[in-house]
Amino acid sequence: MKVHPSKIGIGGSQPIRIMDLHGTAEQVAALVDGERYFPGWHMNRKYWYTICLDGSIPMRELQQRIDESFALAKPKKGR
């Protein structure tokens, strides 16, 4: 999605592309650095984090994070 940079706490005046991803509480706490990884924008910040789609995260790492997020977000069997 596109948001104003101030929504995730960075400078700039032009809209930026972001993505929210699901993580474990431990993973989110370790990743969020305010530079490449941000607290989940409009999500539960304990389990979600936001990234800018500006090339600051290498494609292979981004693909890995998306796969991890998908695995955590899908319903558990038997529920």
N, CA, C, O and CB atoms as a CASP TS submission, in Angstrom:
PFRMAT TS
TARGET T0000
AUTHOR 0000-0000-0000
METHOD Language model
MODEL 1
PARENT N/A
ATOM      1  N   MET     1       0.838  -1.165   0.000  1.00  0.00           N
ATOM      2  CA  MET     1       0.000   0.000   0.000  1.00  0.00           C
ATOM      3  C   MET     1       0.885   1.231   0.000  1.00  0.00           C
ATOM      4  O   MET     1       2.073   1.134   0.305  1.00  0.00           O
ATOM      5  CB  MET     1      -0.954  -0.003   1.201  1.00  0.00           C
ATOM      6  N   LYS     2       0.340   2.366  -0.330  1.00  0.00           N
ATOM      7  CA  LYS     2       1.069   3.634  -0.300  1.00  0.00           C
ATOM      8  C   LYS     2       0.591   4.446   0.897  1.00  0.00           C
ATOM      9  O   LYS     2      -0.609   4.554   1.153  1.00  0.00           O
ATOM     10  CB  LYS     2       0.872   4.433  -1.629  1.00  0.00           C
ATOM     11  N   VAL     3       1.561   5.021   1.633  1.00  0.00           N
ATOM     12  CA  VAL     3       1.239   5.879   2.778  1.00  0.00           C
ATOM     13  C   VAL     3       2.222   7.052   2.800  1.00  0.00           C
ATOM     14  O   VAL     3       3.260   7.022   2.139  1.00  0.00           O
ATOM     15  CB  VAL     3       1.297   5.073   4.127  1.00  0.00           C
ATOM     16  N   HIS     4       1.882   8.061   3.558  1.00  0.00           N
ATOM     17  CA  HIS     4       2.796   9.176   3.778  1.00  0.00           C
ATOM     18  C   HIS     4       3.888   8.681   4.723  1.00  0.00           C
ATOM     19  O   HIS     4       3.585   7.966   5.677  1.00  0.00           O
ATOM     20  CB  HIS     4       2.047  10.441   4.366  1.00  0.00           C
ATOM     21  N   PRO     5       5.145   9.040   4.486  1.00  0.00           N
ATOM     22  CA  PRO     5       6.251   8.551   5.330  1.00  0.00           C
ATOM     23  C   PRO     5       6.059   8.797   6.823  1.00  0.00           C
ATOM     24  O   PRO     5       6.536   8.014   7.644  1.00  0.00           O
ATOM     25  CB  PRO     5       7.528   9.197   4.899  1.00  0.00           C
ATOM     26  N   SER     6       5.367   9.872   7.179  1.00  0.00           N
ATOM     27  CA  SER     6       5.148  10.171   8.603  1.00  0.00           C
ATOM     28  C   SER     6       4.340   9.077   9.307  1.00  0.00           C
ATOM     29  O   SER     6       4.406   8.952  10.530  1.00  0.00           O
ATOM     30  CB  SER     6       4.431  11.514   8.751  1.00  0.00           C
ATOM     31  N   LYS     7       3.584   8.293   8.552  1.00  0.00           N
ATOM     32  CA  LYS     7       2.777   7.221   9.150  1.00  0.00           C
ATOM     33  C   LYS     7       3.643   6.160   9.822  1.00  0.00           C
ATOM     34  O   LYS     7       3.205   5.499  10.764  1.00  0.00           O
ATOM     35  CB  LYS     7       1.901   6.567   8.087  1.00  0.00           C
ATOM     36  N   ILE     8       4.884   5.997   9.332  1.00  0.00           N
ATOM     37  CA  ILE     8       5.771   5.017   9.962  1.00  0.00           C
ATOM     38  C   ILE     8       6.946   5.691  10.671  1.00  0.00           C
ATOM     39  O   ILE     8       7.883   5.031  11.119  1.00  0.00           O
ATOM     40  CB  ILE     8       6.293   4.032   8.916  1.00  0.00           C
ATOM     41  N   GLY     9       6.873   7.021  10.763  1.00  0.00           N
ATOM     42  CA  GLY     9       7.858   7.739  11.548  1.00  0.00           C
ATOM     43  C   GLY     9       9.135   8.136  10.836  1.00  0.00           C
ATOM     44  O   GLY     9      10.173   8.318  11.472  1.00  0.00           O
ATOM     45  N   ILE    10       9.067   8.273   9.505  1.00  0.00           N
ATOM     46  CA  ILE    10      10.257   8.721   8.778  1.00  0.00           C
ATOM     47  C   ILE    10       9.942  10.014   8.036  1.00  0.00           C
ATOM     48  O   ILE    10       8.777  10.372   7.861  1.00  0.00           O
ATOM     49  CB  ILE    10      10.749   7.628   7.787  1.00  0.00           C
ATOM     50  N   GLY    11      10.988  10.711   7.602  1.00  0.00           N
ATOM     51  CA  GLY    11      10.815  11.961   6.882  1.00  0.00           C
ATOM     52  C   GLY    11      10.501  11.733   5.423  1.00  0.00           C
ATOM     53  O   GLY    11      10.651  10.631   4.895  1.00  0.00           O
ATOM     54  N   GLY    12      10.064  12.797   4.787  1.00  0.00           N
ATOM     55  CA  GLY    12       9.741  12.744   3.373  1.00  0.00           C
ATOM     56  C   GLY    12       8.369  13.321   3.121  1.00  0.00           C
ATOM     57  O   GLY    12       7.546  13.419   4.031  1.00  0.00           O
ATOM     58  N   SER    13       8.127  13.704   1.879  1.00  0.00           N
ATOM     59  CA  SER    13       6.836  14.305   1.557  1.00  0.00           C
ATOM     60  C   SER    13       6.062  13.501   0.521  1.00  0.00           C
ATOM     61  O   SER    13       4.864  13.713   0.336  1.00  0.00           O
ATOM     62  CB  SER    13       7.036  15.716   1.059  1.00  0.00           C
ATOM     63  N   GLN    14       6.740  12.583  -0.152  1.00  0.00           N
ATOM     64  CA  GLN    14       6.081  11.776  -1.181  1.00  0.00           C
ATOM     65  C   GLN    14       5.605  10.454  -0.593  1.00  0.00           C
ATOM     66  O   GLN    14       6.280   9.891   0.268  1.00  0.00           O
ATOM     67  CB  GLN    14       7.032  11.522  -2.366  1.00  0.00           C
ATOM     68  N   PRO    15       4.466   9.951  -1.035  1.00  0.00           N
ATOM     69  CA  PRO    15       3.982   8.652  -0.556  1.00  0.00           C
ATOM     70  C   PRO    15       5.022   7.554  -0.815  1.00  0.00           C
ATOM     71  O   PRO    15       5.745   7.581  -1.811  1.00  0.00           O
ATOM     72  CB  PRO    15       2.641   8.290  -1.241  1.00  0.00           C
ATOM     73  N   ILE    16       5.074   6.601   0.097  1.00  0.00           N
ATOM     74  CA  ILE    16       5.981   5.461  -0.038  1.00  0.00           C
ATOM     75  C   ILE    16       5.165   4.178  -0.055  1.00  0.00           C
ATOM     76  O   ILE    16       4.045   4.132   0.455  1.00  0.00           O
ATOM     77  CB  ILE    16       7.028   5.433   1.115  1.00  0.00           C
ATOM     78  N   ARG    17       5.728   3.156  -0.637  1.00  0.00           N
ATOM     79  CA  ARG    17       5.077   1.836  -0.656  1.00  0.00           C
ATOM     80  C   ARG    17       5.575   1.043   0.555  1.00  0.00           C
ATOM     81  O   ARG    17       6.774   0.976   0.825  1.00  0.00           O
ATOM     82  CB  ARG    17       5.379   1.061  -2.006  1.00  0.00           C
ATOM     83  N   ILE    18       4.637   0.453   1.265  1.00  0.00           N
ATOM     84  CA  ILE    18       4.977  -0.357   2.436  1.00  0.00           C
ATOM     85  C   ILE    18       4.252  -1.691   2.376  1.00  0.00           C
ATOM     86  O   ILE    18       3.322  -1.881   1.591  1.00  0.00           O
ATOM     87  CB  ILE    18       4.623   0.387   3.740  1.00  0.00           C
ATOM     88  N   MET    19       4.696  -2.609   3.221  1.00  0.00           N
ATOM     89  CA  MET    19       4.041  -3.898   3.364  1.00  0.00           C
ATOM     90  C   MET    19       4.076  -4.263   4.846  1.00  0.00           C
ATOM     91  O   MET    19       5.104  -4.102   5.504  1.00  0.00           O
ATOM     92  CB  MET    19       4.732  -5.003   2.477  1.00  0.00           C
ATOM     93  N   ASP    20       2.954  -4.752   5.368  1.00  0.00           N
ATOM     94  CA  ASP    20       2.892  -5.261   6.734  1.00  0.00           C
ATOM     95  C   ASP    20       3.078  -6.765   6.689  1.00  0.00           C
ATOM     96  O   ASP    20       2.472  -7.448   5.865  1.00  0.00           O
ATOM     97  CB  ASP    20       1.545  -4.885   7.424  1.00  0.00           C
ATOM     98  N   LEU    21       3.923  -7.284   7.582  1.00  0.00           N
ATOM     99  CA  LEU    21       4.198  -8.708   7.636  1.00  0.00           C
ATOM    100  C   LEU    21       4.024  -9.222   9.062  1.00  0.00           C
ATOM    101  O   LEU    21       4.269  -8.501  10.029  1.00  0.00           O
ATOM    102  CB  LEU    21       5.615  -9.004   7.122  1.00  0.00           C
ATOM    103  N   HIS    22       3.603 -10.461   9.175  1.00  0.00           N
ATOM    104  CA  HIS    22       3.373 -11.111  10.453  1.00  0.00           C
ATOM    105  C   HIS    22       4.674 -11.752  10.926  1.00  0.00           C
ATOM    106  O   HIS    22       5.448 -12.279  10.127  1.00  0.00           O
ATOM    107  CB  HIS    22       2.240 -12.167  10.344  1.00  0.00           C
ATOM    108  N   GLY    23       4.903 -11.698  12.243  1.00  0.00           N
ATOM    109  CA  GLY    23       6.072 -12.345  12.833  1.00  0.00           C
ATOM    110  C   GLY    23       5.758 -12.808  14.238  1.00  0.00           C
ATOM    111  O   GLY    23       4.695 -12.498  14.776  1.00  0.00           O
ATOM    112  N   THR    24       6.661 -13.537  14.823  1.00  0.00           N
ATOM    113  CA  THR    24       6.503 -13.890  16.235  1.00  0.00           C
ATOM    114  C   THR    24       6.867 -12.655  17.053  1.00  0.00           C
ATOM    115  O   THR    24       7.520 -11.743  16.545  1.00  0.00           O
ATOM    116  CB  THR    24       7.399 -15.132  16.633  1.00  0.00           C
ATOM    117  N   ALA    25       6.453 -12.623  18.304  1.00  0.00           N
ATOM    118  CA  ALA    25       6.778 -11.485  19.162  1.00  0.00           C
ATOM    119  C   ALA    25       8.290 -11.298  19.261  1.00  0.00           C
ATOM    120  O   ALA    25       8.788 -10.172  19.231  1.00  0.00           O
ATOM    121  CB  ALA    25       6.173 -11.677  20.565  1.00  0.00           C
ATOM    122  N   GLU    26       9.010 -12.401  19.377  1.00  0.00           N
ATOM    123  CA  GLU    26      10.469 -12.332  19.480  1.00  0.00           C
ATOM    124  C   GLU    26      11.093 -11.808  18.193  1.00  0.00           C
ATOM    125  O   GLU    26      12.007 -10.984  18.228  1.00  0.00           O
ATOM    126  CB  GLU    26      11.044 -13.710  19.814  1.00  0.00           C
ATOM    127  N   GLN    27      10.598 -12.284  17.069  1.00  0.00           N
ATOM    128  CA  GLN    27      11.124 -11.859  15.769  1.00  0.00           C
ATOM    129  C   GLN    27      10.888 -10.370  15.558  1.00  0.00           C
ATOM    130  O   GLN    27      11.795  -9.650  15.141  1.00  0.00           O
ATOM    131  CB  GLN    27      10.475 -12.667  14.631  1.00  0.00           C
ATOM    132  N   VAL    28       9.681  -9.908  15.841  1.00  0.00           N
ATOM    133  CA  VAL    28       9.353  -8.501  15.652  1.00  0.00           C
ATOM    134  C   VAL    28      10.234  -7.630  16.550  1.00  0.00           C
ATOM    135  O   VAL    28      10.767  -6.614  16.103  1.00  0.00           O
ATOM    136  CB  VAL    28       7.857  -8.247  15.948  1.00  0.00           C
ATOM    137  N   ALA    29      10.388  -8.026  17.814  1.00  0.00           N
ATOM    138  CA  ALA    29      11.225  -7.254  18.737  1.00  0.00           C
ATOM    139  C   ALA    29      12.668  -7.171  18.246  1.00  0.00           C
ATOM    140  O   ALA    29      13.319  -6.139  18.412  1.00  0.00           O
ATOM    141  CB  ALA    29      11.187  -7.877  20.135  1.00  0.00           C
ATOM    142  N   ALA    30      13.168  -8.241  17.647  1.00  0.00           N
ATOM    143  CA  ALA    30      14.544  -8.260  17.163  1.00  0.00           C
ATOM    144  C   ALA    30      14.708  -7.485  15.848  1.00  0.00           C
ATOM    145  O   ALA    30      15.772  -6.918  15.600  1.00  0.00           O
ATOM    146  CB  ALA    30      15.003  -9.698  16.976  1.00  0.00           C
ATOM    147  N   LEU    31      13.673  -7.455  15.008  1.00  0.00           N
ATOM    148  CA  LEU    31      13.779  -6.825  13.690  1.00  0.00           C
ATOM    149  C   LEU    31      13.578  -5.313  13.695  1.00  0.00           C
ATOM    150  O   LEU    31      14.310  -4.589  13.020  1.00  0.00           O
ATOM    151  CB  LEU    31      12.784  -7.438  12.770  1.00  0.00           C
ATOM    152  N   VAL    32      12.597  -4.833  14.450  1.00  0.00           N
ATOM    153  CA  VAL    32      12.219  -3.419  14.368  1.00  0.00           C
ATOM    154  C   VAL    32      13.395  -2.541  14.789  1.00  0.00           C
ATOM    155  O   VAL    32      13.865  -2.590  15.926  1.00  0.00           O
ATOM    156  CB  VAL    32      10.980  -3.128  15.257  1.00  0.00           C
ATOM    157  N   ASP    33      13.854  -1.730  13.821  1.00  0.00           N
ATOM    158  CA  ASP    33      15.011  -0.873  14.073  1.00  0.00           C
ATOM    159  C   ASP    33      14.768   0.584  13.689  1.00  0.00           C
ATOM    160  O   ASP    33      15.646   1.424  13.888  1.00  0.00           O
ATOM    161  CB  ASP    33      16.205  -1.398  13.319  1.00  0.00           C
ATOM    162  N   GLY    34      13.601   0.897  13.146  1.00  0.00           N
ATOM    163  CA  GLY    34      13.287   2.261  12.752  1.00  0.00           C
ATOM    164  C   GLY    34      14.004   2.734  11.498  1.00  0.00           C
ATOM    165  O   GLY    34      13.896   3.902  11.123  1.00  0.00           O
ATOM    166  N   GLU    35      14.735   1.836  10.847  1.00  0.00           N
ATOM    167  CA  GLU    35      15.437   2.186   9.620  1.00  0.00           C
ATOM    168  C   GLU    35      14.975   1.338   8.437  1.00  0.00           C
ATOM    169  O   GLU    35      14.630   1.861   7.377  1.00  0.00           O
ATOM    170  CB  GLU    35      16.932   2.029   9.816  1.00  0.00           C
ATOM    171  N   ARG    36      14.976   0.013   8.639  1.00  0.00           N
ATOM    172  CA  ARG    36      14.507  -0.902   7.583  1.00  0.00           C
ATOM    173  C   ARG    36      13.217  -1.589   7.999  1.00  0.00           C
ATOM    174  O   ARG    36      12.373  -1.909   7.162  1.00  0.00           O
ATOM    175  CB  ARG    36      15.582  -1.958   7.258  1.00  0.00           C
ATOM    176  N   TYR    37      13.076  -1.808   9.277  1.00  0.00           N
ATOM    177  CA  TYR    37      11.898  -2.477   9.830  1.00  0.00           C
ATOM    178  C   TYR    37      11.241  -1.543  10.839  1.00  0.00           C
ATOM    179  O   TYR    37      11.912  -0.939  11.675  1.00  0.00           O
ATOM    180  CB  TYR    37      12.277  -3.843  10.496  1.00  0.00           C
ATOM    181  N   PHE    38       9.909  -1.436  10.746  1.00  0.00           N
ATOM    182  CA  PHE    38       9.157  -0.493  11.567  1.00  0.00           C
ATOM    183  C   PHE    38       8.027  -1.219  12.290  1.00  0.00           C
ATOM    184  O   PHE    38       7.594  -2.282  11.844  1.00  0.00           O
ATOM    185  CB  PHE    38       8.595   0.660  10.702  1.00  0.00           C
ATOM    186  N   PRO    39       7.539  -0.657  13.411  1.00  0.00           N
ATOM    187  CA  PRO    39       6.378  -1.263  14.071  1.00  0.00           C
ATOM    188  C   PRO    39       5.216  -1.363  13.081  1.00  0.00           C
ATOM    189  O   PRO    39       5.048  -0.498  12.222  1.00  0.00           O
ATOM    190  CB  PRO    39       5.958  -0.438  15.323  1.00  0.00           C
ATOM    191  N   GLY    40       4.441  -2.393  13.206  1.00  0.00           N
ATOM    192  CA  GLY    40       3.330  -2.605  12.275  1.00  0.00           C
ATOM    193  C   GLY    40       2.417  -1.404  12.178  1.00  0.00           C
ATOM    194  O   GLY    40       1.858  -0.950  13.176  1.00  0.00           O
ATOM    195  N   TRP    41       2.269  -0.895  10.966  1.00  0.00           N
ATOM    196  CA  TRP    41       1.400   0.255  10.753  1.00  0.00           C
ATOM    197  C   TRP    41      -0.051  -0.209  10.747  1.00  0.00           C
ATOM    198  O   TRP    41      -0.435  -1.043   9.926  1.00  0.00           O
ATOM    199  CB  TRP    41       1.752   0.983   9.429  1.00  0.00           C
ATOM    200  N   HIS    42      -0.838   0.316  11.638  1.00  0.00           N
ATOM    201  CA  HIS    42      -2.253   0.020  11.868  1.00  0.00           C
ATOM    202  C   HIS    42      -2.522  -1.466  12.146  1.00  0.00           C
ATOM    203  O   HIS    42      -3.617  -1.962  11.882  1.00  0.00           O
ATOM    204  CB  HIS    42      -3.064   0.462  10.669  1.00  0.00           C
ATOM    205  N   MET    43      -1.516  -2.170  12.679  1.00  0.00           N
ATOM    206  CA  MET    43      -1.668  -3.581  13.034  1.00  0.00           C
ATOM    207  C   MET    43      -1.222  -3.749  14.495  1.00  0.00           C
ATOM    208  O   MET    43      -0.721  -2.805  15.106  1.00  0.00           O
ATOM    209  CB  MET    43      -0.829  -4.514  12.064  1.00  0.00           C
ATOM    210  N   ASN    44      -1.405  -4.939  15.043  1.00  0.00           N
ATOM    211  CA  ASN    44      -0.913  -5.251  16.377  1.00  0.00           C
ATOM    212  C   ASN    44       0.609  -5.230  16.318  1.00  0.00           C
ATOM    213  O   ASN    44       1.216  -6.083  15.671  1.00  0.00           O
ATOM    214  CB  ASN    44      -1.450  -6.641  16.884  1.00  0.00           C
ATOM    215  N   ARG    45       1.217  -4.283  16.971  1.00  0.00           N
ATOM    216  CA  ARG    45       2.657  -4.061  16.841  1.00  0.00           C
ATOM    217  C   ARG    45       3.499  -5.116  17.543  1.00  0.00           C
ATOM    218  O   ARG    45       4.720  -5.143  17.384  1.00  0.00           O
ATOM    219  CB  ARG    45       3.008  -2.710  17.382  1.00  0.00           C
ATOM    220  N   LYS    46       2.866  -5.973  18.305  1.00  0.00           N
ATOM    221  CA  LYS    46       3.618  -7.056  18.940  1.00  0.00           C
ATOM    222  C   LYS    46       3.917  -8.167  17.935  1.00  0.00           C
ATOM    223  O   LYS    46       4.954  -8.825  18.017  1.00  0.00           O
ATOM    224  CB  LYS    46       2.837  -7.623  20.142  1.00  0.00           C
ATOM    225  N   TYR    47       3.000  -8.370  16.985  1.00  0.00           N
ATOM    226  CA  TYR    47       3.123  -9.490  16.048  1.00  0.00           C
ATOM    227  C   TYR    47       3.254  -9.072  14.589  1.00  0.00           C
ATOM    228  O   TYR    47       3.382  -9.931  13.717  1.00  0.00           O
ATOM    229  CB  TYR    47       1.943 -10.386  16.189  1.00  0.00           C
ATOM    230  N   TRP    48       3.225  -7.784  14.307  1.00  0.00           N
ATOM    231  CA  TRP    48       3.299  -7.315  12.921  1.00  0.00           C
ATOM    232  C   TRP    48       4.365  -6.235  12.804  1.00  0.00           C
ATOM    233  O   TRP    48       4.576  -5.449  13.727  1.00  0.00           O
ATOM    234  CB  TRP    48       1.926  -6.777  12.443  1.00  0.00           C
ATOM    235  N   TYR    49       5.029  -6.208  11.660  1.00  0.00           N
ATOM    236  CA  TYR    49       6.006  -5.171  11.383  1.00  0.00           C
ATOM    237  C   TYR    49       5.803  -4.672   9.958  1.00  0.00           C
ATOM    238  O   TYR    49       5.180  -5.341   9.134  1.00  0.00           O
ATOM    239  CB  TYR    49       7.451  -5.695  11.590  1.00  0.00           C
ATOM    240  N   THR    50       6.334  -3.499   9.685  1.00  0.00           N
ATOM    241  CA  THR    50       6.175  -2.847   8.391  1.00  0.00           C
ATOM    242  C   THR    50       7.544  -2.680   7.751  1.00  0.00           C
ATOM    243  O   THR    50       8.531  -2.380   8.423  1.00  0.00           O
ATOM    244  CB  THR    50       5.462  -1.475   8.537  1.00  0.00           C
ATOM    245  N   ILE    51       7.582  -2.879   6.454  1.00  0.00           N
ATOM    246  CA  ILE    51       8.803  -2.616   5.697  1.00  0.00           C
ATOM    247  C   ILE    51       8.474  -1.667   4.553  1.00  0.00           C
ATOM    248  O   ILE    51       7.351  -1.650   4.048  1.00  0.00           O
ATOM    249  CB  ILE    51       9.430  -3.940   5.160  1.00  0.00           C
ATOM    250  N   CYS    52       9.471  -0.873   4.148  1.00  0.00           N
ATOM    251  CA  CYS    52       9.342  -0.016   2.966  1.00  0.00           C
ATOM    252  C   CYS    52       9.770  -0.830   1.758  1.00  0.00           C
ATOM    253  O   CYS    52      10.766  -1.553   1.801  1.00  0.00           O
ATOM    254  CB  CYS    52      10.200   1.296   3.099  1.00  0.00           C
ATOM    255  N   LEU    53       9.024  -0.708   0.704  1.00  0.00           N
ATOM    256  CA  LEU    53       9.367  -1.407  -0.531  1.00  0.00           C
ATOM    257  C   LEU    53      10.182  -0.462  -1.408  1.00  0.00           C
ATOM    258  O   LEU    53       9.769  -0.094  -2.507  1.00  0.00           O
ATOM    259  CB  LEU    53       8.083  -1.904  -1.280  1.00  0.00           C
ATOM    260  N   ASP    54      11.351  -0.080  -0.894  1.00  0.00           N
ATOM    261  CA  ASP    54      12.208   0.879  -1.576  1.00  0.00           C
ATOM    262  C   ASP    54      13.560   0.286  -1.966  1.00  0.00           C
ATOM    263  O   ASP    54      14.460   1.013  -2.387  1.00  0.00           O
ATOM    264  CB  ASP    54      12.418   2.086  -0.701  1.00  0.00           C
ATOM    265  N   GLY    55      13.700  -1.016  -1.828  1.00  0.00           N
ATOM    266  CA  GLY    55      14.954  -1.668  -2.171  1.00  0.00           C
ATOM    267  C   GLY    55      15.934  -1.773  -1.014  1.00  0.00           C
ATOM    268  O   GLY    55      17.021  -2.326  -1.182  1.00  0.00           O
ATOM    269  N   SER    56      15.573  -1.252   0.163  1.00  0.00           N
ATOM    270  CA  SER    56      16.488  -1.297   1.306  1.00  0.00           C
ATOM    271  C   SER    56      16.634  -2.707   1.876  1.00  0.00           C
ATOM    272  O   SER    56      17.598  -2.999   2.583  1.00  0.00           O
ATOM    273  CB  SER    56      16.003  -0.353   2.396  1.00  0.00           C
ATOM    274  N   ILE    57      15.686  -3.566   1.569  1.00  0.00           N
ATOM    275  CA  ILE    57      15.757  -4.966   1.990  1.00  0.00           C
ATOM    276  C   ILE    57      15.973  -5.802   0.734  1.00  0.00           C
ATOM    277  O   ILE    57      15.172  -5.731  -0.199  1.00  0.00           O
ATOM    278  CB  ILE    57      14.451  -5.414   2.766  1.00  0.00           C
ATOM    279  N   PRO    58      17.048  -6.596   0.696  1.00  0.00           N
ATOM    280  CA  PRO    58      17.329  -7.412  -0.493  1.00  0.00           C
ATOM    281  C   PRO    58      16.151  -8.338  -0.837  1.00  0.00           C
ATOM    282  O   PRO    58      15.447  -8.819   0.050  1.00  0.00           O
ATOM    283  CB  PRO    58      18.603  -8.248  -0.272  1.00  0.00           C
ATOM    284  N   MET    59      15.955  -8.573  -2.124  1.00  0.00           N
ATOM    285  CA  MET    59      14.814  -9.363  -2.595  1.00  0.00           C
ATOM    286  C   MET    59      14.751 -10.734  -1.945  1.00  0.00           C
ATOM    287  O   MET    59      13.662 -11.177  -1.581  1.00  0.00           O
ATOM    288  CB  MET    59      14.875  -9.521  -4.098  1.00  0.00           C
ATOM    289  N   ARG    60      15.861 -11.414  -1.785  1.00  0.00           N
ATOM    290  CA  ARG    60      15.855 -12.753  -1.186  1.00  0.00           C
ATOM    291  C   ARG    60      15.363 -12.694   0.265  1.00  0.00           C
ATOM    292  O   ARG    60      14.593 -13.551   0.699  1.00  0.00           O
ATOM    293  CB  ARG    60      17.271 -13.378  -1.245  1.00  0.00           C
ATOM    294  N   GLU    61      15.809 -11.686   1.004  1.00  0.00           N
ATOM    295  CA  GLU    61      15.364 -11.505   2.389  1.00  0.00           C
ATOM    296  C   GLU    61      13.875 -11.172   2.422  1.00  0.00           C
ATOM    297  O   GLU    61      13.144 -11.686   3.269  1.00  0.00           O
ATOM    298  CB  GLU    61      16.182 -10.390   3.087  1.00  0.00           C
ATOM    299  N   LEU    62      13.424 -10.321   1.514  1.00  0.00           N
ATOM    300  CA  LEU    62      12.012  -9.960   1.439  1.00  0.00           C
ATOM    301  C   LEU    62      11.160 -11.192   1.158  1.00  0.00           C
ATOM    302  O   LEU    62      10.120 -11.385   1.788  1.00  0.00           O
ATOM    303  CB  LEU    62      11.784  -8.894   0.356  1.00  0.00           C
ATOM    304  N   GLN    63      11.594 -12.025   0.217  1.00  0.00           N
ATOM    305  CA  GLN    63      10.843 -13.248  -0.101  1.00  0.00           C
ATOM    306  C   GLN    63      10.766 -14.173   1.109  1.00  0.00           C
ATOM    307  O   GLN    63       9.726 -14.776   1.371  1.00  0.00           O
ATOM    308  CB  GLN    63      11.491 -13.988  -1.285  1.00  0.00           C
ATOM    309  N   GLN    64      11.867 -14.282   1.844  1.00  0.00           N
ATOM    310  CA  GLN    64      11.883 -15.119   3.050  1.00  0.00           C
ATOM    311  C   GLN    64      10.906 -14.574   4.089  1.00  0.00           C
ATOM    312  O   GLN    64      10.170 -15.345   4.705  1.00  0.00           O
ATOM    313  CB  GLN    64      13.310 -15.193   3.643  1.00  0.00           C
ATOM    314  N   ARG    65      10.892 -13.269   4.289  1.00  0.00           N
ATOM    315  CA  ARG    65       9.981 -12.648   5.271  1.00  0.00           C
ATOM    316  C   ARG    65       8.521 -12.851   4.864  1.00  0.00           C
ATOM    317  O   ARG    65       7.669 -13.088   5.720  1.00  0.00           O
ATOM    318  CB  ARG    65      10.285 -11.134   5.412  1.00  0.00           C
ATOM    319  N   ILE    66       8.231 -12.760   3.581  1.00  0.00           N
ATOM    320  CA  ILE    66       6.858 -12.980   3.103  1.00  0.00           C
ATOM    321  C   ILE    66       6.448 -14.428   3.356  1.00  0.00           C
ATOM    322  O   ILE    66       5.337 -14.677   3.823  1.00  0.00           O
ATOM    323  CB  ILE    66       6.736 -12.639   1.588  1.00  0.00           C
ATOM    324  N   ASP    67       7.318 -15.378   3.060  1.00  0.00           N
ATOM    325  CA  ASP    67       7.015 -16.796   3.307  1.00  0.00           C
ATOM    326  C   ASP    67       6.766 -17.059   4.781  1.00  0.00           C
ATOM    327  O   ASP    67       5.831 -17.776   5.136  1.00  0.00           O
ATOM    328  CB  ASP    67       8.157 -17.685   2.810  1.00  0.00           C
ATOM    329  N   GLU    68       7.605 -16.478   5.652  1.00  0.00           N
ATOM    330  CA  GLU    68       7.429 -16.654   7.099  1.00  0.00           C
ATOM    331  C   GLU    68       6.102 -16.061   7.554  1.00  0.00           C
ATOM    332  O   GLU    68       5.389 -16.666   8.354  1.00  0.00           O
ATOM    333  CB  GLU    68       8.593 -16.003   7.873  1.00  0.00           C
ATOM    334  N   SER    69       5.774 -14.885   7.047  1.00  0.00           N
ATOM    335  CA  SER    69       4.532 -14.218   7.408  1.00  0.00           C
ATOM    336  C   SER    69       3.321 -15.052   6.987  1.00  0.00           C
ATOM    337  O   SER    69       2.371 -15.216   7.753  1.00  0.00           O
ATOM    338  CB  SER    69       4.469 -12.828   6.766  1.00  0.00           C
ATOM    339  N   PHE    70       3.367 -15.570   5.773  1.00  0.00           N
ATOM    340  CA  PHE    70       2.269 -16.392   5.261  1.00  0.00           C
ATOM    341  C   PHE    70       2.066 -17.624   6.139  1.00  0.00           C
ATOM    342  O   PHE    70       0.934 -17.976   6.470  1.00  0.00           O
ATOM    343  CB  PHE    70       2.544 -16.815   3.804  1.00  0.00           C
ATOM    344  N   ALA    71       3.160 -18.275   6.514  1.00  0.00           N
ATOM    345  CA  ALA    71       3.072 -19.475   7.349  1.00  0.00           C
ATOM    346  C   ALA    71       2.460 -19.159   8.715  1.00  0.00           C
ATOM    347  O   ALA    71       1.688 -19.958   9.244  1.00  0.00           O
ATOM    348  CB  ALA    71       4.462 -20.099   7.529  1.00  0.00           C
ATOM    349  N   LEU    72       2.794 -18.014   9.284  1.00  0.00           N
ATOM    350  CA  LEU    72       2.252 -17.640  10.595  1.00  0.00           C
ATOM    351  C   LEU    72       0.793 -17.200  10.516  1.00  0.00           C
ATOM    352  O   LEU    72       0.032 -17.412  11.460  1.00  0.00           O
ATOM    353  CB  LEU    72       3.086 -16.527  11.203  1.00  0.00           C
ATOM    354  N   ALA    73       0.403 -16.599   9.417  1.00  0.00           N
ATOM    355  CA  ALA    73      -0.938 -16.028   9.299  1.00  0.00           C
ATOM    356  C   ALA    73      -2.002 -17.035   8.875  1.00  0.00           C
ATOM    357  O   ALA    73      -3.190 -16.797   9.090  1.00  0.00           O
ATOM    358  CB  ALA    73      -0.915 -14.900   8.321  1.00  0.00           C
ATOM    359  N   LYS    74      -1.599 -18.153   8.279  1.00  0.00           N
ATOM    360  CA  LYS    74      -2.612 -19.091   7.809  1.00  0.00           C
ATOM    361  C   LYS    74      -3.220 -19.837   9.002  1.00  0.00           C
ATOM    362  O   LYS    74      -2.549 -20.075  10.006  1.00  0.00           O
ATOM    363  CB  LYS    74      -2.002 -20.093   6.790  1.00  0.00           C
ATOM    364  N   PRO    75      -4.501 -20.200   8.874  1.00  0.00           N
ATOM    365  CA  PRO    75      -5.191 -20.883   9.974  1.00  0.00           C
ATOM    366  C   PRO    75      -4.525 -22.200  10.334  1.00  0.00           C
ATOM    367  O   PRO    75      -4.015 -22.915   9.472  1.00  0.00           O
ATOM    368  CB  PRO    75      -6.645 -21.130   9.609  1.00  0.00           C
ATOM    369  N   LYS    76      -4.540 -22.503  11.614  1.00  0.00           N
ATOM    370  CA  LYS    76      -3.997 -23.771  12.100  1.00  0.00           C
ATOM    371  C   LYS    76      -5.019 -24.870  11.864  1.00  0.00           C
ATOM    372  O   LYS    76      -6.219 -24.625  11.980  1.00  0.00           O
ATOM    373  CB  LYS    76      -3.621 -23.681  13.606  1.00  0.00           C
ATOM    374  N   LYS    77      -4.570 -26.079  11.535  1.00  0.00           N
ATOM    375  CA  LYS    77      -5.487 -27.202  11.315  1.00  0.00           C
ATOM    376  C   LYS    77      -6.189 -27.542  12.626  1.00  0.00           C
ATOM    377  O   LYS    77      -5.602 -27.467  13.705  1.00  0.00           O
ATOM    378  CB  LYS    77      -4.726 -28.446  10.758  1.00  0.00           C
ATOM    379  N   GLY    78      -7.446 -27.914  12.502  1.00  0.00           N
ATOM    380  CA  GLY    78      -8.214 -28.330  13.669  1.00  0.00           C
ATOM    381  C   GLY    78      -8.919 -27.197  14.375  1.00  0.00           C
ATOM    382  O   GLY    78      -9.533 -27.399  15.423  1.00  0.00           O
ATOM    383  N   ARG    79      -8.838 -26.015  13.816  1.00  0.00           N
ATOM    384  CA  ARG    79      -9.543 -24.874  14.431  1.00  0.00           C
ATOM    385  C   ARG    79     -10.754 -24.517  13.629  1.00  0.00           C
ATOM    386  O   ARG    79     -11.476 -23.586  13.983  1.00  0.00           O
ATOM    387  CB  ARG    79      -8.629 -23.655  14.555  1.00  0.00           C
TER
END
